[in-house]
Amino acid sequence: MKIKFIYLFISIAISFSVTAQINTIEVDSDGKSWNITTLLSGYRLEVNENGEVGVSCFGNKLNLEKSGGIIAPEIQLRGGHVAYTPMLEVIFPDGVREIELEYKTYEITEIDDYPTLKIIQKDKFYPMEVTTFIRVLSEYDMIEKWIEVFNTGKKGSIKIENMQSGSVFLPKDKYELTHYSGVWGYEFTPHKTILTQGIKTLQVKNFKSYGSSSFVVRPENEVDKYSGKVWFGSLSYSGNWRIDFDKSFDGTVQIVGGMNFWDQELNLKPQQKISSPRILFGYTENGTEGVTKSLTSFAKEKLLPASHRNKIRPVLYNSWYATTFDVNEEHQLALAKVAKEIGVEMFVIDDGWFKNRVNDKAGLGDWTVDKNKFPNGLSPMIEKINDMGLDFGIWIEPEMVNPNSDLYRVHPDWVFHFPNRIRLENRNQLLLNLAREDVYQYLYKCFHELLKENNIKFIKWDMNKALTNPGFPSAPTEEQRAVRIKYVENLYRLVETLRKEFPDVWFENCSSGGGRIDFAMMSRFDFNWVSDNTDPVDRIFIQDSYLTLFPANTMISWVTQEDWHRMNPALEFKFDVCMAGVLGVGYDITKWNEAERKIASKKISQYKTIREITMQGDVYRIVSPYDENRNVIQYVDKVKKKSVIFAYNLAEYPDNTHEVLKYSQLIKLRGLLPDKIYKIDDFKETFSGKYLMESGITLPLRGAYKSKIYSVEVVE
Ligand code: DGJ
């Protein structure tokens, strides 16, 4: 008899349709095999005759029965045949370096509202238990995996040399990988590569991603944006990470990811447990659009901090590009006055407000207000800003210290360092060793007081220096190489503690632009500063990739004077670009003339009429700037009655040139109701949803670096 116990879990899937979904983890009658299914995908685990837990390929659930059975152990180990990239490598106290696991038991439980299968295995000889967690996010067609390692012994530590979060195997085929990597100013650049026999590794070794651990793998010839098989995923971790795509000669691909154990180890003491970060794996047959829908809907509906998840994000002003470090009360108030006039709702003072912070050479670590700049402290200025009808936000960079600071003079041992080795600075700063409890307590106290004493409603949390010299010389030797793990734990703890104590405050994640954006930060921060590159043309590319992976209500974009390519784009164009996410303004707006203020007011008013759709609706990337010389993004509200189209022309080629004739100018919309009639700005006639989606329209937008935001609405 095949299926005996079915674990039912009813949830309302708001994202895809308002119907009850049934997630199942099915257990065979012998209690030794499990079918895990989402709406579309399936994954099977079995205990074989030797008591080992093995898995089938991950893919369409219809293939579960004919998947050819078990192809690999669920946890690939160092030990036995060396056939896969190992997920777990340990050294037992007697020096043995191989693991032999056998099945112990299983449990089906609920974690964060989703059914979760726990498979517990133990070493055949040594006191070590390893639990696999598989959380089934059915309506998003994703599973979330992680493992826990438990030293069940009474004496002797187990040295963990590698502990990955999870893996999946793809069926034999030829595959192309897309990943999103970059560098400062060019975050999230999509790269495509064919997977050939061997290992393709994506990794971070210095805490700076400038991209994402997210990946998309498709059979080589599947190019359709809206259909075709795709395997995808992302690691929820903000420290060093690693994802391997290990392709064997026969075409099977193992995808395995987790913390990067390069220069890292962990000694697990008796009775101690450690959990890995979580990794998402998804499968869709709706092309890249399916990937976007799964990842962005999950983040928007289930992951973002619950207190602010469904709130409309405010229009921001940020002073950085206007003033850099040269901030003072008078000028900030002047900026706030204009900000209010043009429709801003949250006024954020960036870097430069604290003691001795006249440039980037001093001040970090001493989190008290600079009395030369703000003789009365922050509160009187905040009150005046509040009186104007604006909320107030502030920039901090908790994890850093300038050598020229009181903190460093008193505690030079609080930074990462090795004796007899250089302390590498970037931007004249060093990284505090947040693995230390005293550093954690100091930072907690500083920011608890800052938030308690001032009416601050928004924190921009920056992190500018990459990790170097990760030494913690005063820690016991056996703990020294676990320092990065503890650091990230304490980082999460600090954000979570402050959020709990100050539940009204918005938190923005920044790391010299988009240097630390991932789904773990996404569960703790409301927004991301995606890039320091605010040039609107570059931004169009960065935003297109970002919106493939992350929701629009987390993407902060400011309109600034930056013009990296000397194109002198119009102010309207800049606004239109930033309006695709959470709109901000970053100019010295006190210098704006009447006409510029008018444009800004008009654009911000327009933004307020559409932001609910962009923030809460579904995003469709209709034309990517990476494919054509323009960019078209569409957002559709939940009931599909309202939509917004953002259209941006890049450089334009003359009519009828080869470059123009190469592409269809027709725009086929997505996600509408076929039988409803819609009206679109600038069009006299109306269209059925079916027509708009199947025949398409040509947008009347002409000229290089021109843009237009079209509102689409059901009229019948
Ligand atoms: C880097 C950030 O990305 C910028 O937006 C700004 O906050 C500066 N740091 C301030 O030092």
Boltz pocket constraint, residues with backbone or C-beta under 6 A from the ligand:
constraints:
  - pocket:
      binder: B
      contacts: [[A, 320], [A, 350], [A, 351], [A, 395], [A, 462], [A, 464], [A, 510], [A, 511], [A, 512], [A, 513], [A, 529], [A, 531], [A, 532]]
      max_distance: 6.0
